[in-house]
């Protein structure tokens, strides 16, 4: 049985099925659980074995969780670890009725539950990550650093590219940050990609992660990326660009399809990930040749270069990330607000990220 979430389906075709203990171990409808068939289910409801078989049973549950299969139980057996027991008996994700589409809240809550289970099933050593961020907006640096500080399960350093910004303009934010911060100053005329490369040249971490100054990141953002890169065996990883906050409209939208109407899934191999979420081993970054020295579409050109170099790119869930969109001329990715409204599967007033962002 596959033990990664690759191929996770946002919109299951069927409801809950019963997971029970048989002579062969855990079974669904009397048969060993096969991931491909389980993808069509909303999830599995656990019926605990009468006798205690913790080693075999726990291993089987963790394999299902590692595959991204949503699991639930009315109670937890006494041999189940406390963190897993808390997730299995948390039924909040079942409170919304599914309607068979990716836009329903039931599908979103189900995927959030799946991600929480994956984190328990795919433990990774604490990696050292070099976060690279270039900014022309000193007023955003403090909030960006605060989000970096709350990252869990990782050790981080910050490499700040001040793009036409003097250090004095961000000194207070940097000095109040608990993380090690190194910065470089670059003239406003320097291409964006070159600024990123100057900052990245100072990296000492095992991984390099790109960070955008105006977006929102959940506290497991980096650890989820490392987890996905590890279980997928990828060279480069990033998330779906799924949640957007449209600042002029004070609205949040979620997209689950491309403008063409084609599905925009997570947990797939792809040549496209959200640019503000790119993460890869530092050695692979150097092998690819760093960021292209261009002013526009740096992320897109980097992904093209990575693909051309034979790098395997994996796209994981985007539930811990929100892109901020202002007017189109404020971004290097220039699309009108109408485009985002067109592709919205969900639209809410105000700031409404996924629960995995853990926003105040």
JOWO-V488166 format. One record per helix or strand. SS is the DSSP state (H for helix, E for strand). FROM is the first residue (numbers start at 1). TO is the last residue. If there is no record, write none. Layout:
ss=SS from=FROM to=TO
ss=SS from=FROM to=TO
//
This chain:
ss=E from=16 to=22
ss=E from=25 to=28
ss=E from=31 to=31
ss=H from=35 to=38
ss=E from=43 to=46
ss=H from=54 to=66
ss=E from=71 to=72
ss=H from=82 to=88
ss=H from=92 to=94
ss=H from=105 to=121
ss=E from=127 to=135
ss=H from=138 to=149
ss=E from=154 to=163
ss=H from=167 to=169
ss=H from=171 to=175
ss=E from=180 to=186
ss=H from=192 to=200
ss=E from=207 to=210
ss=E from=216 to=217
ss=H from=221 to=232
ss=E from=236 to=239
ss=E from=243 to=246
ss=H from=247 to=249
ss=E from=251 to=254
ss=E from=257 to=257
ss=E from=263 to=263
ss=E from=268 to=269
ss=H from=275 to=277
ss=E from=279 to=281
ss=H from=282 to=288
ss=H from=298 to=308
ss=E from=313 to=316
ss=E from=321 to=325
ss=H from=328 to=330
ss=H from=337 to=342
ss=E from=346 to=349
ss=H from=355 to=357
//
